[in-house]
Amino acid sequence: MGSLEKLKRKLAVNPRSVRFSDLVRALRDLGYREVRAQGSHHVFRPGGPGPSMLVVRPHGGQTFCSVVDVKKVIALLEEKENDDEE
């Protein structure tokens, strides 16, 4: 089992307790790079074709990322997994 699979499992098991660093690691493993950060909003773009991702860094006493952001990254991980199988 690769590290990307372990990370996907960690995100999927409990999407409410995912730290920003874990989301960034997953996006970087998928080939995304951070192109802009303005305040707590970080924009990631893939190296090739694909959608840009906006991830909001937790702030204001929050420790974990938004569930919506986590689910977007999980969807990208599943899409990559399906592409790899074909």
Secondary structure, 3 states (H helix, E strand, C coil): CCHHHHHHHHHHHCHHHCCHHHHHHHHHHCCEEEEEEECCEEEEEECCCCCCEEEECCCCCCCCCCHHHHHHHHHHHHHHHHHHHC
